[in-house]
Amino acid sequence: NVFTTDLNNKKKISFSVTRDVPDGYEVVEHGMLYNTSGMSQELTEDDTFVIGADGVNKYEYGTTAPKGVFTLNVDVTNKESTKVAARGYMIVKNKSTEHEDIYYSGVEYRSYN
């Protein structure tokens, strides 16, 4: 989910993701990847907007609960020109095999307007 708010004259773009990890797996890490420097749409495709990619910031959320919602709020200084790209990520571990996988939500690309 993506939404915009104007709270106390502070404009924000908010990105929200939900996690629901099944039994047998545990959350190792989760959070959001984002960019506020106006990346072009092509640079935010699923295969390039990943952990460790150039120009992609990572915000790790501190909890490892298997279910929950995480929202990243990005302050917008210029609502006409600030473009933000974001997506959720989650690293989970199979408890029986110890194998870890990374899952990503789709990339959302928005400006305040």
C-alpha positions as CSV (number, residue, x, y, z in Angstrom):
1,N,0.0,0.0,0.0
2,V,1.2,3.5,-0.8
3,F,-0.4,6.7,0.5
4,T,0.4,10.4,1.0
5,T,-0.2,12.5,4.1
6,D,0.1,16.2,5.0
7,L,0.6,16.3,8.8
8,N,1.5,19.5,10.5
9,N,2.6,20.9,7.2
10,K,5.0,18.0,6.6
11,K,4.3,16.1,3.5
12,K,5.0,12.3,3.5
13,I,4.8,9.4,1.2
14,S,4.2,6.2,3.1
15,F,4.8,2.7,1.9
16,S,3.3,-0.2,3.9
17,V,4.0,-4.0,3.6
18,T,2.5,-7.0,5.5
19,R,4.3,-10.1,6.4
20,D,2.9,-13.5,7.3
21,V,5.5,-16.2,7.7
22,P,4.3,-19.8,7.9
23,D,5.2,-22.3,10.6
24,G,8.6,-23.9,10.0
25,Y,10.2,-20.6,9.0
26,E,11.6,-17.7,11.0
27,V,12.2,-14.1,10.1
28,V,15.9,-13.2,10.0
29,E,15.4,-9.6,8.9
30,H,12.8,-7.5,7.2
31,G,12.3,-3.9,6.2
32,M,12.2,-1.6,3.2
33,L,14.4,-0.7,0.3
34,Y,14.0,2.8,-1.0
35,N,15.4,5.6,-3.1
36,T,14.5,9.3,-3.0
37,S,16.8,10.7,-5.7
38,G,14.3,10.4,-8.5
39,M,15.4,7.1,-10.0
40,S,13.9,6.5,-13.4
41,Q,11.2,3.8,-13.6
42,E,13.5,1.5,-15.5
43,L,16.0,1.5,-12.6
44,T,13.4,0.2,-10.1
45,E,12.6,-3.0,-11.8
46,D,12.3,-6.2,-9.7
47,D,15.7,-7.5,-10.7
48,T,17.7,-4.3,-10.1
49,F,16.0,-2.8,-7.0
50,V,17.5,-5.3,-4.5
51,I,19.6,-5.4,-1.4
52,G,23.1,-4.0,-2.1
53,A,22.2,-2.4,-5.4
54,D,23.7,1.0,-6.3
55,G,21.5,3.9,-5.2
56,V,19.2,1.6,-3.1
57,N,18.9,2.5,0.6
58,K,17.9,-0.2,3.2
59,Y,15.9,0.4,6.3
60,E,15.8,-2.6,8.5
61,Y,13.0,-3.0,11.0
62,G,14.0,-4.3,14.4
63,T,11.4,-7.0,15.0
64,T,11.4,-10.6,13.8
65,A,7.8,-11.4,14.6
66,P,6.3,-13.8,12.0
67,K,3.3,-11.6,11.4
68,G,2.9,-7.8,11.1
69,V,2.8,-4.6,9.1
70,F,5.7,-2.3,8.5
71,T,5.3,1.3,7.2
72,L,8.1,3.5,5.9
73,N,7.4,7.2,5.9
74,V,9.5,9.4,3.6
75,D,9.5,13.2,4.1
76,V,8.8,15.1,0.9
77,T,10.4,18.6,0.6
78,N,9.1,19.3,-2.9
79,K,5.8,17.6,-3.7
80,E,6.1,18.2,-7.4
81,S,9.6,16.9,-8.0
82,T,10.4,14.4,-5.3
83,K,10.0,10.8,-6.6
84,V,10.3,7.8,-4.3
85,A,10.7,4.2,-5.1
86,A,10.3,1.6,-2.4
87,R,9.7,-2.1,-1.8
88,G,9.5,-4.4,1.1
89,Y,12.0,-7.2,1.7
90,M,12.2,-10.1,4.1
91,I,14.9,-12.7,4.8
92,V,13.5,-15.9,6.2
93,K,15.2,-19.1,7.3
94,N,13.8,-22.6,7.0
95,K,14.1,-24.0,10.6
96,S,14.7,-27.6,9.6
97,T,17.3,-26.9,6.8
98,E,18.8,-23.6,8.0
99,H,18.5,-22.4,4.4
100,E,17.8,-18.6,4.0
101,D,15.8,-17.0,1.2
102,I,15.1,-13.3,0.4
103,Y,11.6,-12.3,-0.6
104,Y,10.6,-8.9,-2.1
105,S,7.3,-7.1,-2.6
106,G,6.7,-5.4,-5.9
107,V,8.4,-2.0,-6.5
108,E,6.2,1.0,-5.9
109,Y,7.2,4.3,-7.6
110,R,5.4,7.5,-6.4
111,S,5.6,11.2,-6.1
112,Y,3.5,13.2,-3.7
113,N,1.0,14.4,-6.4
